[in-house]
């Protein structure tokens, strides 16, 4: 059964390029309700902990460096079928392969700097949301 919440981050490249408002507008227009959101900056330790699942992968160090290089927006989104619908909205990891009209097609510059993160499963959405937000920070 599909859940009704997912997690996203607007990554440092999109924040630096002043695309926060544009991306949030696309999220709202697609019918998602923001139930938690914060503007923050990850330390290398926090970025490393968040991406722990990729620790053995060759891109892990580069990913941690990138994600701790600037501010991010973390958010929990709500909508029926949230994970699947949000994955469609953000598009393929490689913006060159992303469908027209997706967030990554519009705002990402490369596979590494791909504007947004989106949970890949209901289970990971809960884990990732819990990483950033206490229950009192959700509305």
Buried (B, 14 or more C-beta within 10 A) or exposed (E): EEBBBBBBBBBBBBBEBEBBEBBBEBBEEBEBBBBBBEEEBBEEEBBBEBBEEBEEEEEBEEBBEBBBBBBBBBBBBBBEBBBBBBBEBBBBBEBEEBEEEBBBBBBBEEBBBBBBBBBEBBEBBBBBBEEBBEEEEEE
